[in-house]
Amino acid sequence: MGKYWLMVVVAAVFEVMWVAGLKHADSFWSWALTIIAIIISFGVLVYSGKKLPTSTVYAIFVGLGTAGTVMSEMVLFGEPFSWVKVGLIALLLGGILGLKLVTPDHEEKPKREGEVA
């Protein structure tokens, strides 16, 4: 089951890429890479959401994407560094980790035709 959670992290990394691309793309190729990152990000997210609890997957995806975007803006694009931002990112990541820890890590078995839930 760990590989599906890793896929959520990969989807979040691609989310950071396409969000940065939306702000900083200025040529055909940078826009093309942004669109590819969007497709990969959501494709991997949808696939992992079919194997894991969707609400938890989406919350983790968005949280990691938000944290990654804020940090990449500070490190790569000159956004002013702020300890308050870093603290809030740590709080966000703590909540994400807590959410992951309380989510059962088992795959639902597909129901057979006529089987009651």
Stockholm file with secondary structure:
# STOCKHOLM 1.0

chainA/1-117         MGKYWLMVVVAAVFEVMWVAGLKHADSFWSWALTIIAIIISFGVLVYSGKKLPTSTVYAIFVGLGTAGTVMSEMVLFGEPFSWVKVGLIALLLGGILGLKLVTPDHEEKPKREGEVA
#=GR chainA/1-117 SS CHHHHHHHHHHHHHHHHHHHHHHHCCSHHHHHHHHHHHHHHHHHHHHHHHHSCHHHHHHHHHHHHHHHHHHHHHHHSCCCCCHHHHHHHHHHHHHHHHHHHHSCCCCCCCCCTTCCC
#=GC SS_cons         CHHHHHHHHHHHHHHHHHHHHHHHCCSHHHHHHHHHHHHHHHHHHHHHHHHSCHHHHHHHHHHHHHHHHHHHHHHHSCCCCCHHHHHHHHHHHHHHHHHHHHSCCCCCCCCCTTCCC
//
